[in-house]
Amino acid sequence: MKANTKLIRTEILAGISSFLATFYIIIVNPAILSEAGMPFSAVVTSTVLVCSFGSITMGIYAKNPFIIAPGMGLNAFFTYTAVLGLGLSYETALGAVFWAGILFLILSILKVRDKIVQSIPHALRYAIAAGIGLFISFIGLQNAGLIVDNPVTLVSLGSIKNPMNLTFLIGLGCTAILISRNVKGAMIIGILLTTD
């Protein structure tokens, strides 16, 4: 009975931590896609629906505790490269995304996807994951105001005296210390410490 209580507590903490660590997507995804001309409120609604449906399906059908959400690198590519860079309308770019999804489904059904993934060197897989992590970190640091635009160096340090930046740094430091000490619920505690 005691082991079951501990397991349930761990699962609840893991679920809350995962939600708090990823719910930023509900705002960031529409913010990026709205720059391509898509209506912000419609993208918020579709993001929530896709995340909910995908995550519930992953749990019930695939029996995996994974959160399914839009990829931050892909929506940036969609907005900044396809729409703003190449000059496509967002409707045309969405059509390309649809056909890419159909192609991906066919590749998955035919098991070609597995062979493609296995052909990518491990170093490149790790590099892609690290690159996406750095991109998300960059967005977070920019939203916190810790890094700002600079016409000479492109990026520079924001004002440390700003209360928002201090709150961010304190929260980051506390969370890092708690994680290094293996405190359960470290992410939740760090987020709660710095939330208004």
N, C-alpha and C positions, 0 to 999 in steps of 0.2 A: 504493500500500500504506500509505504514511504517512497519507494523508488518511482512509483507511478506519479505521485505528487510532485517529485523533483523533475520528472520528465515533462509533465504538463507545464510546470513553471518555466522550464527551459524553453519549451516550444512557444509559450506566450511571449516571453522576453525576446526570443528570436523573431517572432512575427512583428512585434511592435518596433524593434530595432530596424528590421528590413523596411517596414513601411516608412518610418521616419527618415531613413537614409535614402529613400527613393521617391518620396512624394513630391520632391522639388520638380520632378518631370512634368507634373500636372501644370506647372506654371512655365517652366523653361521651354518645353516643347512648343506650346502655343506662341510663346514670345518669339522664338526663332522662326516658326512657320508664318507668323503674321507679317514678318518682314518681307515674305514672298507675296503678300497680298491676300492671304487666306484670313477669313474672319476669326478673330481671337476667340470669341465665345463658342463658336462651332468647333474649333480645334480643342478647346478645353473639354467640351462634352465628349467628343470622339476619343480623346486621350483617356479620359476616365473609363469610358465604356470598353475600349480595347484592352486597357490594363486589367480591368475587372474580369472580363470574359476570358482573356488569355491566362491570367493567374489561376482563376477557378478551374479552368479546363486542365491546366498543367497539374493541379493538385488532384482533381478527380480522375482524369483519364490517364495521365502519365505517372501519377503517384510520386511526383517530385515537388518538393517545397520551393519552387522557383517563382520569382516575380517576373512576369512578362510585361515589358514596357517598350515604347519606341526607343530606337537607338539614337543617342545624342550625336554621334558622328554622321549618321545617315541623314538626319534632319538638317544638319548644318550643310552637308553636301547638296541636299535638295534645294535649300534656300540660296546659299552663297555661290554655289557653282552652277547648278542647273538653271535656276530662275534669274538671279541677279548677274551671274557671270556670263552665261550663254544667252541670256535674254529670252528664255522660254517662258510662256505663261504658266502659272501654277497648275492650270487644268491639264496642259500638255505634259508637264512633269509628273502629275498624278497618274496620267495614262501610262507613262513609262514605268512608274512604280507598280501599277496593276499588272502589266505584262511581265515585269521582272518577278513578281510574286507567283504568277502562273508558271513561268519557266523554273523557278526555284522549287515549286511543288512537283513538277514533272521530274526534275533532277532528284528530288528526295524519294519519290515513288520508285524510280528506276535504280536507286542506290548509287547513282553517279556522284551525288553530293558527298558521300562518305569517302569515295576515292579522291575527290578533289581536295577535301580537308586533309586527308592523310598525305597528300603530295606536297602540302605546304610545310616547309621546314619548321621545327619546333622554335627555333630562334625568332623566326618571322612571326609566328603566332604570339609569342611573348611580347615582341616589339609592338604588334598591333594593339594588344591589350594595354600595354604601358602607354602607348600613344593616346588611346581613348581616355585612359585615366588622367593623363596630363591635361588633355583638352577639357575634361569635366572640372578638374582642379582649377584650371585657368578661368573658366566661367565663374566658378565659385569665388575665387579671389577677386575677380572683376566686380561681381555683384556685391561683394562685401566692401568694395572700395579700397582694398589693400593694394591693388595695382590699378594704374590709370593710364590713359593715352599720353604719349609723349611724341611730339612731331620729329624729334631728333633720333631717339632710340626706340621708338614705337611703343615701348612699355616702360613705365617707371613706378617707383614705390609711392603709394598714396600717403596721406597724412596720418601718422601714428596717433596724433592728438585727437583725431576724430573719435567720438564715443562709440560709433558703430564698429570702427576698426579695432578699438581696444576690446570691445565685447567679443568680437570674432576671435582675436588672438587668445584671450583668456579661455574661451570655450574650446578652441583647438588645443591649447596647452593642457587643460584639464582632461579632455577626452584622451589625448595621447598618453598622459600619465596613468589614467584609469585602465586603458587598454594594455599598457606595458605591465601593469600589476595584475592582469587577468581578472579584473572586476567584472562580474556579470552585469549586463545592462549598461556598460560604459557609454555606449553611443546615446542611449536614452538619457542618461544622467547629464552628459555633455550638452545635448540639445535642450533639455529642460533648464539647465543653468543659464543659458544664454537667450532664452525665449522671453519676449515681452509679455 
